[in-house]
């Protein structure tokens, strides 16, 4: 049984929808993942997977993601969850108040591991822009201010299935699921 480790039920729901299309059933392991301080989300994700594997004898999938804003030199990046908790979407909008270049990207890294195998990672990324105001009520995190390339709507204005057509998490999950299906057959 494959477990997605996250304390964010929104991430779990998005992942479950994607993986069901491939016939993969996942369970939710609702624990706080250990998170080292690092400037690289891959390093954070892989370290968390290794630490969780030491404590839980399970097949696991761990995700780390971040919003990288060009005008802010990639901030908040790997510190996105902290920034969301402290200044939120409104704080990011204030930082960009007089900024005309609002390019950004969401990146996600999924790290897979079992007690018998070493950790392997899969990366997804979506480019977009930061909206001028918070819009929409769906999703979580910075979804109300991020407009992905190819859309006029923020992630928070989209249903989960519509967001999954664009999202960084979906791109990483798609890579993982295609690899996983081959591995299992």
C-alpha positions in Angstrom: 0.0 0.0 0.0 1.3 3.4 -1.0 1.0 6.3 1.5 1.1 10.0 0.6 2.7 11.8 3.6 1.1 15.2 4.1 -0.7 17.2 6.7 -2.4 19.1 3.9 -5.7 17.3 2.9 -5.9 19.5 -0.2 -2.6 18.0 -1.5 -3.9 14.5 -0.8 -7.2 15.0 -2.6 -5.4 16.4 -5.7 -3.0 13.5 -5.7 -5.7 10.9 -5.2 -7.6 12.1 -8.2 -4.6 12.0 -10.5 -3.4 8.6 -9.3 -6.9 7.0 -9.6 -6.7 7.6 -13.3 -3.7 5.2 -13.4 -5.4 2.6 -11.2 -3.1 3.5 -8.2 -4.8 3.6 -4.8 -3.1 5.8 -2.2 -3.7 6.2 1.5 -3.2 9.4 3.5 -0.5 9.3 6.2 -1.4 12.5 8.0 1.8 13.3 9.8 4.0 16.4 9.9 7.0 15.7 7.6 10.4 16.6 9.0 11.6 19.6 7.2 15.3 20.6 7.1 16.1 24.3 6.3 17.5 24.2 2.8 17.3 26.4 -0.4 16.4 23.4 -2.5 13.0 21.7 -2.5 14.4 18.4 -3.8 16.8 18.2 -0.9 13.9 19.0 1.6 11.6 16.4 0.0 14.3 13.6 -0.2 15.5 14.3 3.4 11.9 14.1 4.7 11.3 10.8 2.8 14.5 9.3 4.3 13.5 10.4 7.8 10.0 9.1 7.5 11.2 5.7 6.2 13.3 5.4 9.4 10.1 5.6 11.5 7.5 4.0 9.3 7.9 0.6 7.5 5.7 1.7 4.6 5.9 2.6 0.9 5.7 6.4 0.9 5.5 9.4 -1.3 6.5 12.8 0.1 6.0 16.1 -1.7 7.6 19.5 -1.2 6.6 22.5 -3.3 7.2 26.2 -3.5 6.2 29.4 -5.3 9.2 31.1 -6.9 8.6 34.8 -7.8 11.2 36.3 -10.3 10.9 39.9 -9.0 11.7 38.6 -5.5 14.7 36.6 -6.6 12.8 33.3 -6.3 11.3 34.2 -2.9 9.4 32.6 -1.1 10.7 29.3 -2.8 11.4 26.6 -0.3 10.1 28.8 2.5 6.6 29.0 0.9 4.7 27.3 3.8 6.3 29.6 6.4 5.6 32.7 4.3 2.0 31.6 3.8 1.6 31.1 7.5 3.2 34.5 8.4 2.3 37.1 5.6 0.0 35.0 3.4 -1.2 36.0 -0.1 -1.8 39.6 1.0 1.8 40.0 2.1 3.1 38.7 -1.2 0.7 41.2 -3.0 2.1 44.0 -0.9 5.7 43.0 -1.8 4.7 43.2 -5.5 2.6 46.3 -5.2 4.6 48.5 -7.6 6.1 45.6 -9.6 5.1 45.3 -13.3 7.0 42.0 -13.9 5.0 39.5 -12.0 6.4 36.2 -13.5 6.5 33.3 -11.1 6.5 29.5 -11.1 5.3 26.8 -8.9 7.7 23.8 -8.4 7.0 20.5 -6.8 9.2 17.5 -6.0 7.8 14.1 -5.1 10.1 11.7 -3.4 9.2 8.0 -3.4 10.8 5.4 -1.1 10.3 2.0 0.5 12.2 0.4 3.4 14.0 -1.7 0.8 14.9 0.9 -1.9 16.6 4.2 -2.0 14.6 7.4 -2.5 13.9 8.6 -6.0 12.4 12.0 -7.0 10.2 13.4 -9.7 9.9 17.2 -10.5 7.0 19.2 -11.8 6.9 22.9 -12.7 4.3 25.4 -14.0 5.1 29.0 -15.1 2.6 31.8 -14.6 2.1 35.3 -13.1 1.0 36.7 -9.8 -2.4 38.3 -9.9 -2.9 41.9 -8.7 -5.5 40.7 -6.1 -6.6 37.5 -4.4 -9.2 35.7 -6.4 -11.2 32.5 -5.9 -12.1 30.2 -3.0 -10.8 26.8 -4.1 -7.5 25.2 -3.4 -5.0 26.3 -0.7 -1.8 28.2 -0.1 -1.0 30.7 -2.8 -3.6 29.4 -5.2 -5.7 32.7 -5.0 -2.8 34.8 -6.4 -1.2 32.4 -9.0 -2.4 32.5 -12.6 -0.9 29.6 -14.6 0.3 30.0 -18.2 -2.6 29.2 -20.6 -5.3 30.5 -18.2 -6.9 33.8 -17.1 -8.0 32.2 -13.8 -6.1 31.7 -10.6 -5.7 28.2 -9.3 -8.3 29.1 -6.6 -10.8 29.9 -9.3 -10.5 26.4 -10.7 -12.0 23.1 -9.7 -9.5 20.5 -8.5 -9.8 18.6 -11.9 -9.2 21.9 -13.8 -6.2 22.8 -11.6 -4.8 19.4 -12.2 -4.7 20.1 -15.9 -2.1 22.8 -15.2 -0.4 22.2 -11.9 3.2 21.6 -10.9 2.0 18.8 -8.6 0.1 17.1 -11.4 3.2 17.2 -13.6 5.3 15.6 -10.9 2.6 13.0 -10.2 2.2 12.1 -13.8 5.9 11.4 -14.1 5.8 9.4 -10.9 2.7 7.4 -11.8 4.0 6.5 -15.3 7.3 5.3 -13.7 5.4 3.5 -10.9 3.0 1.6 -13.3 6.0 0.4 -15.3 7.8 -0.6 -12.0 4.8 -2.6 -10.8 4.4 -4.6 -14.1 
